């Protein structure tokens, strides 16, 4: 028998957030925990940038769609690399038309700066991993209930790692992916607070020169190596 309307859950039962079936989080994101964010990259150097990331141990690259030649860059990377080598996705996805273009070019996941439930559902219905952006608990729950694979916390540097840890109390089932202002210095703290993965943009990508990029990728991988994955830790 169902409890009366408004009654508290029975002892030992916890309310769970509902939502539709959602696409799985790609293994490369769960295991590597670093997503490189490429904005405004030189199209003639994107393959070299991908090679530099791989050599440095970073296996996921998001190309933002508000960059010149973004679709062409995604297509080049998708032709050059197998997903097991370098998983390529699209960021700053604002509508279904942009999402469809990115997926057609070879994007394997979609990242948004905002929460648009219709766009999240568009991706989820096609089993495309999708990471909508959110900043408040209300937005995070809305994104999750629409079918997000995980929720991008943006801009993460405005609230810091403590916010991630605080959210894990009431919302332990929602994986969070902080981006915005993440560096080698604060990345370990975000992961230790319970983040699924972190997005590294300008700190990692720099001026897009492959030689320096490889070393920064190695430094980032080394910086987070001692932090156990979120799934290996109990929620606070």
N, C-alpha and C positions, 0 to 999 in steps of 0.2 A: 504494500500500500504506500502511496506517495505521501510524504509529509505535508501537513497543511501549508497553504500558501503563506510565505513569509517566515515559516519556521526555520530554525537553524538546522544545518545538517546533523545527522546522528553522529555520536562520538565515533572517531576512527575513520570517518568519511571526509574527504576533502573535495570541495567544489573544483571542477576542472573546466578550463576554457574550451569551448567548442569551436569547431571550424571544419571546413571541407577537407577532403584528402589533399595533401600538399606534396609538391615535388621534394625529393630527397636533397639534402645538402651534398654537393659534390665531395667525393673523398679527398680530392686535392686541397680543398678549403679546410675540411675538418682536420686533416693530418698535418698540413703545412702551416696553417693558421696565419699566413700572411697573404694578403691580396695586394699586388702592386697596382697602382692607379695611374694610368697614362693619360695625360691631358695635353693636347697640342703637340703630339710627337711628330717628328719629321718622318714623313711617309717613306723616304728612301732609307731610313735607318731602323724601321720597326723590326725587321728580322734580326738585325744585329742586337737590338735591345732585348728581344726575346731570348737570343742565345746568351746574352750577359746575365739575364735573370736566372736562366736555367743553371748556368755554371756557378752562380752564387747561391743556388739552393732554393730560389723562389719559383714556384711552379704554377702560379695563377696571375693573370694579367687582365685587368679591366681597362677597356678603352672607352673614354667618355665621349658621348655622341655630340657634345657641344664643341668638338674639336674639328678643325678642317680635315677632310679626308678620313674621318673616323670609320666609315663603312669600308672604305678601301683598305684601311689599316687592319681591320678585323679580318677581311677576306684574305689578305696576304698572310697574316699570322695563322689563320685556320688552314691554309694550304701548306704552310711551312712546317707546322708542328702538329703532331698527334696530341689528342687531349691528355694522354698519359705523360707527355713531355711538358707541355705548357697548356694549361686550360685557359681559353680566351673567352671573355665575356664583354658585355656592353654596360656602361654606366651612364648616368644622367639620362635615363630613359623616361620620357615624359608622356608618351601616348602609345596606343597600340600600333599605329603606323610605324613609328620609330622602332618599336620592339620587333615588329615583323621584318623590317629591313635589316636589323642587326642579326636576327636569327637566320635569315636567308643568307647573310654573308658568312655565317659560321659561328656566331656567338653561342656559347654553351650555358650562359647564365645572364640574368638581367639585374641591374642595380638601379634604384631610383632614389632621388633626393627627398622624396615625399611619399605619402601614402595615398594612393588612388585605388580604392577597392576594385573598381572595374578593370584596371590594368593588372592588378595582382591576379584577379580571377582569370583574365585572358591568358596569362602565363601558366597559371596552375592547371587550367583545363588542357593545356598542351604539354604538361609535364616538364616545363622549363623552370629550373630553379630560379627563384625570384626573391630579391632582397629589397623591400621597400624601406624608405627612410622614415624615421620617426624620432621624436624628441621627448614626448611626455608619456606617462603610463597609458593615458587614454589613446594616444596615437599608436603606441606599441601594440596594445590589445586589438585595436581596429585592424592593423596590418596583419596580425596573426590570424584573426578570425576570418580574414579575406582569403587566406591560403598561402601566406608567405612561408618560404623555406626557413628563413631566419629574418630578423629585423635589423636593419642598419640603424645604429644610433648615430645621429648626425645633428649638429656638430659635436663630437664627443669631447673635444678639449674644453668646451664651455662648462662641462659638468664634472669631468674627471672620473677616474676609476671608482671612486666611492659610490658614485651614482649607479654604476653597473652592479656593484655588490649589494646596494640597497634594493635594487629591483629584483635580485634573485630571491629575496625573501618571499614576496607575494607572487612573483611570476617566474618560478624556477623552470617551467617547461618551455619558455620562450628563449631560443638562442639569440644572443645579441652580437652584432658585428659593428664595433665602433669604428668610425672614420672621421676625419677632419681634425687636423692638428696632431696626429699621431707621429711620434718619432721613436728612435731607438731608445731614448731615455724613459719614455712613459709607456711604451708598448708592453713590457713585462708586467707592469702594474695593472693594466687593463685586462690582460689574460689571467693574472692571478686573482683578479676580482670576479672572474667567471665568464669573461667574454669567449665566444666561440672562436673568433679570429679577429684580426685587425686589418684595416686598410691603410697602406702607406702610400702617400701621394708625393708631394713635393720633396719631403726629406729623402725619400728613396730615389725618386726619378731624377732629381736635380735638373741639370740642363739637357738631359737626354743623351749624354755622351756615354756610350757603352762601357768604356774602360773604367770610369769611376763608378758606374752603376753596379758592376759585378762585385766590387769590394764592399759597397754599401749593403748589397744583398747578403753577402757573407756575414757582415757585422750584425745585420738584423736577425738572421737565422741564429747566430751564436747568442744574441742577447736574450732570445726567448727559449732557448734550448732547455734551461733548467726549470721552466714553469710547466707543471703537468697540465695536460688537456683538461678542459672544463668537465668533461664526462668522468674524469678520474677523481673529482673532488665532490664532496657533499655540499649541497646548498647551505648557506649560513643560516 
